[in-house]
């Protein structure tokens, strides 16, 4: 369990969530050790069984470590970390992301310069130097989509949760992180709730990390698509106007129902082979959403209680941009 206090002058606790990160978490910690700003590093180990624990114990930066008894995913790991954070700022950092030396300083300066900001995201670059994410936009059908160029407005709708800095008290005030998401869409959901609560979100172009995207979650896998599809629908039920959430849920269910007929009759465009167009996966998503519906509607009411902006106003300003 973590025992050390933040170093003198530290404003930020950097939370690194890892699961079976033995082949990459050391690079992440090395990057944090090279930061030009004092900070506390808190690693949440999601019950890794590949030697990660030993690497964390012997890393020269001596990070604080909380080892969980089971894998709770990225969202669950960040949520578990928050009770151990006592600094005014908290950063989320993927264990397969290596921050540039000035990363944290650039984020802190940007966030503290504007009291309206609840969060400041980073620019995530892939190993070849291309931009994976420079913020997140909200599509017309309620998906979160990475921006690979500067936002068309002064600020994007949201941030990529792989590298972001938030105000700790603000995050707590909007209800923290949806641990039940496991992974994916916890960042867009958080950005949405920040905006409903009247806060802005920005991305700092000088805060960069190199990201080995998808090392743990394998984008394109069945689990990836299940989490992605389920969590988008749960996010809409929590945050979107009722007409949008119900329409998107109905559209997902309707497409699920007609897929077998389209394949049988071979009418319309060919059905993609991706896992999220498989009948079994989509039925499991719908069952999962239905099981969680009572708790999700309670969460929706709680989001409403914490909001100062109308759901329709946020949607009309940002959706489809």
Number of C-alpha atoms within 10 A of each C-alpha: 11 14 8 12 12 17 11 9 9 15 18 26 25 25 26 28 29 27 24 20 24 19 13 17 24 18 16 21 24 15 19 26 20 15 16 14 18 19 23 26 24 24 25 26 26 24 18 18 12 13 12 21 20 10 15 21 13 10 12 11 15 15 21 20 21 19 18 16 10 11 17 23 22 28 22 22 27 25 18 18 22 17 9 16 20 16 18 14 23 26 27 23 26 22 29 26 25 26 28 17 18 18 25 27 15 19 26 21 12 21 23 14 9 10 11 12 20 24 28 29 31 28 29 28 21 15 13 7 10 11 19 19 23 26 32 25 24 21 14 14 13 19 20 23 17 18 20 16 12 15 17 10 9 9 18 24 26 31 32 29 24 24 29 26 26 22 22 21 15 18 20 12 12 20 15 17 20 20 17 14 22 18 20 24 25 25 22 24 23 23 26 28 27 25 22 25 21 17 18 21 22 24 29 21 16 16 24 25 27 22 25 17 18 11 14 14 15 12 13 13 12 15 15 17 21 20 16 19 21 20 24 23 23 24 24 22 23 25 24 24 17 14 10 18 21 15 12 18 17 12 12 17 15 11 14 20 14 12 15 14 11 15 13 9 8 12 10 8 8 9 14 9 8 11 17 21 15 16 16 11 18 22 15 13 23 19 13 15 19 12 11 13 15 11 11 17 14 12 17 18 14 14 18 18 11 16 17 13 16 16 18 14 11 19 20 13 11 17 16 13 14
